[in-house]
Each structure stands twice: as C-alpha cells, then as structure tokens.
C-alpha cells in the first residue's frame, strides 16, 4: 500500500541490504548515481518489484515511480506489451553475437520516426552512443575538438565527461568556462579537446566558435538539459546552433538520451523542429532493457558502413534488447501514448506550481510534460543556463523529495536532475500524486 513509510514499518530492510552490499560492491553500489539517501537515512532504497507506474521496496512500501529507471521504464514496469514480446526470445535464445531480424526492423522504425536518421548504429548505453557519434563526427571532419555546453551531461566515459557539474570555484569566467573533468582519472589530453560554452547565450556561442575556427568537429547539446534541472532552450537558440554549424561546416549532435521518443515520437528534433546531423538515444529506446543508438545523415554514417570508421560491441542490439526496443517504439509511435505522457506530466507540473504559489514557496517548475524538474530558485525564477543553479536551494529540494517519499511518491534523489513520467500512470496514480504534492508543500511551508 501507499502511505507514510514510517507508518508502514520504515526502511530497515534497505539499511540491512546496503550494509551487506558494502562488503562486496565498491561503496555498496553499482553506479555513482545510486549513492543516494532515504530522506534523513544514509542508505539508498532497495526495490523488490514493480508493475505499471508503481514500485515496491524490500520492506513492502509502495511508491508511484517518477524516477522510472532514469526514464528507461517509459511504458511503466513489466508492461504486458513488453513481457509478451520478450517471452519467446527468452525461450529461444537471447544472444548469438550475430545479425538478427529484430535489429533490422528496429532500425527501420527509427528511420521512420527520427528526421535525421538516414542510417542507424546500435550500442548498449548512452555513453557508448555518444562515443560513436563523436567518432563519426571526428572521422567525417578530420578535426578533434568538440564544443559542449556547461552543465550538459553526455555520459561518464572520458570522451565528454567534462564540465557537466563544475563547482563555482572551478568553473572559470562565464564567457570562457574552464573545461573541468568530471572525475580524477580523465587524461588532460581528453579535456584539452573539449571546448566549453555557456548555454542559451548567442553572443558567447559566436565568440567561442570564432575563437576555434577550423578546429571543431562537432557541437553537442542536450536540447532540454535533463541532467541539470530541465533547463529549456531559449526561443531561437537551437535554430541558431543549426545555422552556425551549417555555415561553419561543423557537425551538430543532439544528445537525445533523455528526450528521445518520450517528448515526441521523433524526440526533441520533432518537438522543436530543428534537425541535427547526428543524434544519440538510449533510456526510452529499450523500455528498460540496455540498448542505445546513434543515427544521422548518410554521409556521416557511411564510413561505418564501409568499415573505414570502426565501431563494435559484442552485445550491440542483441535479439532480446532489439525486441524490447521494437515493442517499446511501436507503442511510442502511437500519438495517443506520447500525448498521455505529456498531459499527465503537465498536470503534475501545474499542481506543483499551484501548491507552491498558494503556500508562498518560491520555485520554478521547468521542462515539458514527459520530463521536468522543480527548482527552488530565489523568487522562483526559471533557469536559463548552468550557473543559475549555483543559487538553487538544494536542501529545500531534499526536504521536498523526502516528504514526497513519505507520502508514496518516488522521484530522483538528486535535486538538479528530473522527474520522468511513464505511460503507465493512471488516473488514480495521478490523483494520489497530486495529493502527495499538496501535503508535501504543506510540510515545506510549515518549516
């Protein structure tokens, strides 16, 4: 049942599992993103199962899930359309390391849905897809430098793990940000090949492009900055990117790992009407199974077809994952499915805005229905670029998140990430979510 986790017996089972995990897993976790806490408790939640929009932890507490496997569970948990498609594959062989028919059908469907997708290549994760797209851009142009925007996240691997969340003390001047490695262990030579620019600033963009004339292989961006508060593109900014990259012979890459297929059947490039040269996908693509893709214009992808440009992967588009992708995209290609996701998310966003306004709690609710975030900024001003987030009240977000958790709503523990809405959210789920939001803001306003 959904309710106060303390009344339901707390989360001692999660505590026990975390203590056990630390003896075998580095830090007790398999991903740095899982180093979260259960409200005031210094351990993450352990989930035991899920169906539809709801998940259940090892202590039996049930939550309406807006983490949704970081957006991967776009159809919800264990949807019959997916489990029915996967059952024959589970019994007939999940992995052969050879070509398979499902990957062909999936690539054809991506071609149909995505404006830039003349040709497609599959990978296993968003980070791998970004690496593939960057290699294609470098191979095509013969250049090495990549321009990325401060605060945009393009995976954990070395190639672009730079300046996704730099601190105020290390970020450097606003108009010439320092390229800051995401972690120790990233070679200086890799960092030197990354040029960093402020987001949503046309003058700064043109100045950086002029300063690196003839050096840039690609410009890459998250069209909606899902990994840092769902900051939206300013009107005309994506169009400017397209115009400048075309004029200067630079490859434009949209990182659609988060926006792909859930914001519209064709992703952000359909939503905003701006077509990049290359785009990367994962998350919603597999409906919860590990698959990714990069796709783009034929002239950029053709070197992969001829073998001049190398790209491989034992597990790329296995029958299991390709079948999951095919079943998922067939659903997301139905207009009513994406419309339901969008309408549900917009209802939640408006509920948050109203609850905050009525209780005089300043916050910005930004993004689109399919993915959004609540940011407690001074005066509730929406963010336009990464450095606006230095002033965000992350402690208040943590309190908000814990109140939601107490009332049975599960969201991202990190205050600058986002909510993901699945197609499985029902009218009852939505009503319970809105009630939890109202009660959570009651608690926030009382503090």
C-alpha positions, 0 to 999 in steps of 0.5 A: 500500500501507499502511505507514510513509510514510517507508518508502514514499518520504515526502511530497515530492510534497505539499511540491512541490504546496503550494509551487506552490499558494502562488503562486496560492491565498491561503496555498496553500489553499482553506479555513482548515481545510486549513492543516494539517501532515504530522506534523513537515512544514509542508505539508498532504497532497495526495490523488490518489484514493480508493475505499471507506474508503481514500485515496491521496496524490500520492506513492502512500501509502495511508491508511484515511480517518477524516477522510472529507471532514469526514464528507461521504464517509459511504458511503466514496469513489466508492461504486458506489451513488453513481457509478451514480446520478450517471452519467446526470445527468452525461450529461444535464445537471447544472444548469438553475437550475430545479425538478427531480424529484430535489429533490422526492423528496429532500425527501420522504425527509427528511420521512420520516426527520427528526421535525421536518421538516414542510417542507424548504429546500435550500442548498449548505453548512452555513453557508448552512443555518444562515443560513436557519434563523436567518432563519426563526427571526428572521422567525417571532419578530420578535426578533434575538438568538440564544443559542449555546453556547461552543465550538459551531461553526455555520459561518464566515459572520458570522451565528454565527461567534462564540465557537466557539474563544475563547482563555482570555484572551478568553473572559470569566467562565464564567457570562457568556462574552464573545461573541468573533468568530471572525475580524477582519472580523465587524461588532460589530453581528453579535456584539452579537446573539449571546448566549453560554452555557456548555454542559451547565450548567442553572443558567447556561442559566436565568440567561442566558435570564432575563437576555434575556427577550423578546429571543431568537429562537432557541437553537442547539446542536450536540447532540454538539459535533463541532467541539470534541472530541465533547463529549456532552450531559449526561443531561437537558440537551437535554430541558431546552433543549426545555422552556425554549424551549417555555415561553419561546416561543423557537425551538430549532435543532439544528445537525445538520451533523455528526450528521445521518443518520450517528448515526441515520437521523433524526440526533441528534433520533432518537438522543436523542429530543428534537425541535427546531423547526428543524434544519440538515444538510449533510456526510452529506446529499450523500455528498460532493457540496455540498448542505445543508438546513434543515427544521422545523415548518410554521409556521416554514417557511411564510413561505418558502413564501409568499415573505414570508421570502426565501431563494435560491441559484442552485445550491440542490439542483441535479439532480446534488447532489439525486441524490447526496443521494437515493442517499446517504439511501436507503442511510442509511435502511437500519438495517443501514448506520447500525448498521455505522457505529456498531459499527465506530466503537465498536470503534475507540473501545474499542481506543483506550481499551484501548491507552491504559489498558494503556500508562498514557496518560491520555485520554478517548475521547468521542462515539458510534460514527459520530463521536468524538474522543480527548482527552488530558485530565489523568487522562483525564477526559471533557469536559463543556463548552468550557473543559475543553479549555483543559487538553487536551494538544494536542501529545500529540494531534499526536504521536498523529495523526502516528504514526497517519499513519505507520502508514496511518491518516488522521484530522483534523489538528486535535486538538479536532475528530473522527474520522468513520467511513464505511460503507465500512470493512471488516473488514480496514480495521478490523483494520489500524486497530486495529493502527495504534492499538496501535503508535501508543500504543506510540510515545506511551508510549515518549516 
